[in-house]
Structures are given as structure tokens and as C-alpha cells.
Amino acid sequence: SSKLKDLEHQLLSFRHINIKDSFVFDYYINEVENQTKLGFRFVFQSYSNTLLDRDVDAIMETIIDNAIRIDGVTIPGRG
């Protein structure tokens, strides 16, 4: 679907100085519930300092906020 392509494009094209790589690691279609589930992995690395949980959390918060703005996209544990 176009929403799925929008989500994948948005997440895989998201750029941040501390994101070294991102990719889809899981793809599941549940035809009974009409759901598609994607798993994304983000690899973080800083060349200037040690990344703390709060640094990664802030980046992930931005990624999640952008993703759930797409109509029909939900993230377990989030709105």
C-alpha cells in the first residue's frame, strides 16, 4: 500500500548525525486482521562522544512521532 511505502521511505530516509544505518529486519502480513507489521532497526554511532540512552531516546522519539503522523500507522505502546 502507499501508506506502507510512505512509512518505509520516511524511516529509511531519516537522517541524523548519530544514525549510522537503518533497515527493515522483519515484515509480516496478517491477512485475517488486515495488518502489516514492519520491524525497523536503527544503528547508532557517534564519532565524538559516547551516546547515552537519553541521546538515543530523543532521536527515537522524533522517528516515532514522524511515523505515527501517517494515517493508519500505529506503534505498540504508543498512540
Secondary structure, 3 states (H helix, E strand, C coil): CHHHHHHHHHHHHCCCCCEEEEEEEEEEEECCCCEEEEEEEEEECCCCCCCCHHHHHHHHHHHHHHHHCCCCCCCCCCC
